[in-house]
Structure formats: structure tokens, C-alpha cells
């Protein structure tokens, strides 16, 4: 089971390693495609791997079963909004910056992807904890599918963040290291959630939907605007659909 927690981190690492295969920057169409794909995977994972199990775990509440998922989802969105406001970082499209500080642009870029990786690590940890404690709505295969899906979306995310660092003049070796280290928060966050989850098992529907809300915040706040900026193109939309379908197939096929 512990190997599952490393899978998303490997996706970020492989994405960061793409800096060794390119010159200085990534094309706009390719970046849109990668961002759209990552968005589709995250939205699909939020629904099929997190919200649906949360709703199933609340079946005993009858028509009020939506309440835990709604509360958890809203708190997850607010949590990422708060983190987005207080942590100094740069938005991935580099058009806007977070709180003004004396930090370098490269540092803010690393903090940006680290912030985005946090809810993904939490999501994997929450699902793994649910499986460990015997929740019928969560299976080992479902946890594995979520980890693989997040790793798939982490690959383009790692590449998207590493390329601006390379464009800022950071050497390829350091760019790869920064990109890789930005993903280390995922297994750490997952472990912390697993260790703490034993105290909050009755709150599992809230925790699952909390992770979903945090992931959707990242998609709406960062990824979708990035894949839509500039001259109109359908690349991001098509890639979104591909990512959504792939994650849905993984979750249903393995789960």
C-alpha cells in the first residue's frame, strides 16, 4: 500500500525530467494541451474517486446524504483559497503573482506547484486511509487508480512548471531538482493524512469531499484559465476530454 503513495511523486519527477529533452521553452499549443489534460484528470478523479465514495458513505442519511459532501467540498475550496492568499507564489501563467514578498520568481514558481500538489497528496492519503479502515465504498484498486491518475496529470504539471524555470535561466540540473522537490509534498501529505485519519474515520465523507473541493479549486483557479488564455484554440478542451475519459476508465476499470 505504501508504494501507492509514491506513484504521484514519480509522475511529477518524470515531468520535471522533461527539461533534459527540450531547449528553452514549451510551445503554447503543447502547454495548453498538457494543462487541459491535467484539468480533465483532476476533475474526473474528484468526481469518481472522491465525491462518489463520499456520497455512498452517506447513504444512511437518505435525502440528506448530500450534506457531508457539500460541506466537505466547500471547506476544501475555502482551504485552498486561504492557502492561495497567504502563501507567496506565482500563478502558473505568470500573469499575476500571489502576495508580494522579496522572494525570487523561481522560488514563487516552485511554491506554486507545491501548493497545487498538496490537495492531490491529501486525496491519495484519504482514499488509502478509507481502504485501510475497511470502508466498503473504497477499494485498493480504486486507491491505485487515483494514484495513477494523479501521476498522469502530474507529468504535464511537472513539465509546465519546469519550463518557466528553465526560461528564467535556471540550469537544467537545478530546474529538475526544484521540479522534483515540489512533488515531495504529495507522499508527505498523504502520510500525514493516513496517520491522522484513525481519529476521523466517522468524518470520511467530509474528508473525501474536502480533497475533491481542494482539487477543483486548483483546476478552476489555475489550470482552466491557463489553457484558455491567448488566441482561441480547441486544443485544451479536447485534451481535457481525453484526460477526463482516461481517469474515468482507470477508476471504473480498476475499481
Order of alpha helices (4+ residues) and beta strands (2+ residues): alpha-alpha-alpha-alpha-alpha-alpha-alpha-alpha-alpha-alpha-alpha
